[in-house]
Amino acid sequence: MNRRDLIAARRFGVAAFATAALTAALTTTTTTSISAARAATVVASWDFNQVGGIIRDQQFGESDLTLNGAWSSVAGNGNDPSAIHFEASPASATTTVADGQRFNPGDAAFALTVVFRATQDVTSGSPNIAQHGSFNDPGQIKVQLAPGGKAGCRIKGDRAAFLFYHPTANVNDNQWHTITCARNGNNLFVTLDGSTFSPVGKENPGAIVVSNEPFRFAQKLNGLAPDQFFGDIGFASYSQ
């Protein structure tokens, strides 16, 4: 999504932004032609401002994020006044385990959108921007970076797991970017700053269910894993 869409989200509400993110990701692609997606239901969204270490879920208030580790409030992007900067400690923003089932799309269409800024060059590993489920769980939806500055998705279901990156941009530039990882039917997509890529041969991961895992930003689980995201997050939404 581009900056115009982000500004529209602030003016007309987060639901409009999340719906636009899912529609764009599921109806525009460089490799595949598909029919228009149904209207998105925003399950949760977070405008990364915080009060007392809590980031409120703007939709239904059922999935607030708790900030842990070394983090700080920073200025956001354009009309988005707020963001959170994550430092190595590890630092994370995490929902409760009890609400994990809200983020299980099964076989349905979904979209995970994050507005982020990488403030440290990615030279190794695969820093986690956002994820529901871990690598060995039965399902996973994940936004991550790769060495060289690529941004992409890992989507795992009960049939297969696929890791794919947007091919055309380097996000190691200390600038704001918007990424959406999405699935519609048998097709997977990654949209970066309005440009959508659908990987050939990675079409159907099957049903995605991670019922016992929270939603996390920056760091996974509770450990000192080396794949933490260092940088800023200004907005995120999950729709299905």
C-alpha positions in Angstrom: 0.0 0.0 0.0 1.2 3.5 -0.7 1.3 6.6 1.5 -2.0 7.9 0.1 -3.7 4.7 1.5 -2.1 5.2 4.8 -3.4 8.8 5.0 -6.8 7.6 4.1 -6.7 5.2 7.0 -6.2 8.0 9.4 -9.0 10.1 7.9 -11.6 7.5 7.2 -10.8 4.8 9.8 -8.7 1.7 9.9 -11.3 -0.6 8.4 -11.1 1.2 5.1 -7.3 0.8 5.1 -7.4 -2.9 5.9 -10.1 -3.5 3.3 -8.1 -1.7 0.7 -5.0 -3.7 1.7 -6.7 -7.0 1.2 -8.5 -6.0 -2.0 -5.2 -4.7 -3.6 -3.3 -7.8 -2.6 -5.9 -10.1 -3.9 -6.9 -8.4 -7.1 -3.6 -7.1 -8.5 -0.7 -9.3 -9.4 2.2 -9.4 -11.8 1.9 -13.1 -12.5 -1.7 -14.2 -12.0 -5.2 -13.0 -12.9 -7.9 -13.8 -10.4 -11.4 -12.5 -9.6 -12.0 -9.7 -7.2 -11.8 -10.6 -3.5 -14.8 -10.4 -1.2 -14.9 -7.5 1.2 -12.4 -7.9 4.1 -13.4 -8.2 7.7 -10.8 -6.5 10.0 -10.1 -8.9 12.8 -7.7 -6.6 14.6 -5.7 -3.5 14.0 -3.0 -1.6 15.9 -2.0 2.0 15.5 1.3 1.7 17.3 0.8 4.4 19.9 1.0 3.1 23.5 -0.3 3.9 27.0 1.5 2.2 29.8 3.2 -0.3 27.5 -0.1 -1.4 25.9 -1.1 -0.9 22.2 -4.9 -1.1 21.9 -6.7 -3.2 19.4 -8.7 -0.6 17.5 -11.3 -3.0 16.2 -13.0 -4.9 19.0 -10.6 -4.5 21.8 -10.0 -8.2 22.1 -6.4 -8.4 21.1 -4.4 -5.6 22.7 -0.6 -5.8 22.4 1.7 -5.8 25.4 5.2 -4.3 24.9 8.2 -6.1 26.3 11.9 -5.5 26.4 13.7 -2.3 25.2 11.3 -0.2 23.1 10.5 3.5 22.7 7.9 5.7 21.2 9.0 7.5 18.0 7.4 9.7 15.4 5.5 7.9 12.7 5.0 8.4 8.9 3.3 11.4 7.5 -0.2 11.8 9.0 0.5 8.8 11.2 1.9 10.4 14.3 3.0 7.5 16.3 5.3 4.4 16.0 7.2 2.0 18.3 10.9 1.4 17.9 12.1 -2.1 18.9 15.6 -2.6 20.3 17.6 -5.8 21.0 16.8 -7.1 24.5 14.7 -8.9 23.0 11.8 -6.5 22.5 8.4 -7.5 21.3 4.7 -6.6 21.1 2.5 -9.6 21.9 -1.2 -10.5 22.2 -2.4 -13.0 24.8 -2.4 -16.7 24.0 -6.1 -16.9 24.6 -7.0 -14.8 21.6 -4.8 -16.8 19.1 -7.8 -18.5 17.4 -9.0 -15.1 16.1 -6.0 -15.2 13.7 -6.6 -18.6 12.2 -7.9 -18.2 8.7 -8.2 -21.9 7.9 -8.9 -22.1 4.1 -10.3 -18.5 4.0 -8.7 -15.4 2.4 -6.6 -13.3 4.7 -4.3 -10.3 4.7 -1.6 -9.2 7.2 -0.5 -5.6 6.6 2.4 -3.9 8.5 3.8 -0.3 8.1 7.4 -0.5 9.1 10.9 1.1 8.9 14.1 -0.9 9.0 16.6 1.1 11.0 19.4 -1.5 10.9 20.8 -3.1 7.8 19.8 -6.8 7.5 23.0 -8.7 6.9 22.1 -12.2 8.2 19.2 -14.2 9.5 15.5 -13.4 8.8 14.2 -10.7 11.2 10.6 -11.2 12.2 8.4 -8.2 11.6 5.2 -9.9 12.5 4.0 -13.5 12.9 1.3 -15.8 14.1 2.8 -19.2 14.8 6.4 -20.3 14.7 8.4 -22.3 12.2 7.6 -25.8 13.6 3.9 -25.1 14.4 1.2 -26.6 12.3 0.5 -23.3 10.7 2.2 -19.9 10.3 1.6 -16.4 8.9 4.8 -14.4 9.0 6.3 -11.1 7.6 10.1 -11.1 7.6 13.2 -9.6 6.1 16.1 -11.3 4.4 19.8 -10.4 3.9 20.1 -7.7 1.3 16.9 -6.0 2.3 14.2 -8.2 0.7 10.8 -8.2 2.5 8.5 -11.2 2.2 6.2 -13.8 3.7 6.2 -17.3 5.2 2.8 -19.0 4.9 2.4 -22.5 6.2 -0.8 -24.7 6.2 -1.6 -28.3 6.6 -0.4 -29.1 3.0 2.8 -27.1 2.6 4.9 -24.2 3.8 6.0 -21.4 1.4 8.6 -18.7 1.9 8.7 -15.9 -0.8 10.0 -12.4 -1.1 9.0 -9.4 -3.1 11.6 -9.3 -5.9 12.0 -5.6 -6.7 12.8 -3.5 -3.6 15.4 -3.2 -0.9 13.9 -2.0 2.4 17.3 -1.4 4.2 16.9 2.3 3.6 15.6 3.8 6.8 12.4 4.7 5.0 8.8 3.7 5.7 7.3 0.8 3.8 4.0 -1.0 3.7 3.9 -4.8 3.2 0.9 -7.1 2.9 1.1 -10.9 3.0 -2.1 -12.4 1.7 -3.9 -15.6 0.4 -7.0 -15.9 -1.7 -8.1 -19.3 -2.7 -5.0 -21.2 -4.0 -3.0 -18.0 -4.6 -0.4 -16.3 -2.4 0.7 -12.7 -2.6 3.1 -10.2 -1.2 2.4 -6.5 -1.8 5.2 -4.0 -1.1 4.4 -0.2 -1.4 1.6 -0.9 -3.9 3.5 -3.5 -6.1 2.1 -7.0 -5.9 4.0 -10.2 -6.6 2.5 -13.7 -6.7 5.1 -16.6 -6.6 4.7 -19.2 -9.2 4.4 -22.8 -7.9 3.5 -21.7 -4.3 -0.2 -21.6 -4.6 -1.9 -23.6 -1.9 -0.5 -24.2 1.6 -3.8 -25.6 2.8 -5.7 -24.8 6.0 -3.8 -22.4 8.4 -4.6 -23.1 12.0 -2.3 -22.0 15.0 -4.9 -22.1 17.8 -2.5 -21.9 20.7 -0.1 -19.1 19.6 -0.4 -15.4 20.2 0.3 -12.7 17.6 3.7 -11.2 17.9 5.7 -8.3 16.4 9.5 -8.0 16.3 10.5 -11.0 18.5 9.1 -14.5 18.6 8.2 -16.5 21.6 10.0 -15.5 24.8 13.6 -16.3 23.9 16.7 -14.7 22.7 16.3 -15.8 19.1 18.6 -14.1 16.6 15.8 -13.3 14.1 14.3 -10.2 15.9 13.3 -7.2 13.9 15.2 -4.0 14.8 13.3 -0.9 13.7 10.0 0.9 13.8 6.4 -0.2 13.3 3.7 2.4 12.8 0.6 0.4 12.0 -0.6 -3.2 11.5 -3.9 -5.0 10.7 -5.1 -8.5 10.2 -8.1 -9.2 8.0 -10.0 -12.2 6.7 
